[in-house]
Amino acid sequence: MPKVKTNSGSKKRFALTGTGKIKRKHAYHSHILTKKTKKQKRNLCKMGLVHSANLTAVKELLCMR
């Protein structure tokens, strides 16, 4: 049986925490930043966690079944 390959885009976008949760970056922080407030941009900089609804899909992309 062949090896299962990790999705290359996913391994660049997601990271594991020490407790096994999956970290992600926030969207909407790459361009059109002039109309966004300082507070909004500051909060978009911080890392977030993958929501439980998407957790199984992300784990499958990272081959963590």
N, C-alpha and C positions, 0 to 999 in steps of 0.2 A: 504494500500500500504506500502511495507517495506521501511525502511530508506535506503538512498543511502550512501554507505561506501566510505570513502576517501581511495585512494591507499596508503598503508603504506610506500612503497619505496619513493613515491613522497613527502609525507609530511616531510620526513627526508632530502630530497635533495633541496627543494625549500622553499623560505621564501618571505613574502610579505613586501613591503616597505610601508611607510606612505601614499604615493600617490596612492597605489593600483597596482603598478607594481610588477612583480615577479622576485626575485633575484635568481641567480644560481651560482654554482662554475664552474671554468674552468676545462676541462679535461687535461690529460697529465701531471699531477703534482704528481703522486703517486709513480712512479718508473722510472728507467733508466734516472736519473737526471744528470749523469756524463757528458753526451755528450751535454747537454743543457747549454746555456750561462746563466750568472747571471741575465742578463736583462730579458731573456725569463722566467726563473723561478720566478722572482719577479713579472712579469706581470701576470703569471698564478695564483699567490697567490690571486690576487684581485678578488672581486665578479663581475659578469657580469649580464646583464639583459636578460631575455628570449626573443628571436627574435619573431617578430610579426607573422612569418609563423608558429611557434610552439605554440603560445600563447593559441589558442583554445584547442589544445590537452592537454596542461598542466593544463589549467583551468578545463577541464573535469575530469582529474585525481584527482584534489584537490576539486572537487564538488563545483565549483564556477560559475556555469552557470547562 
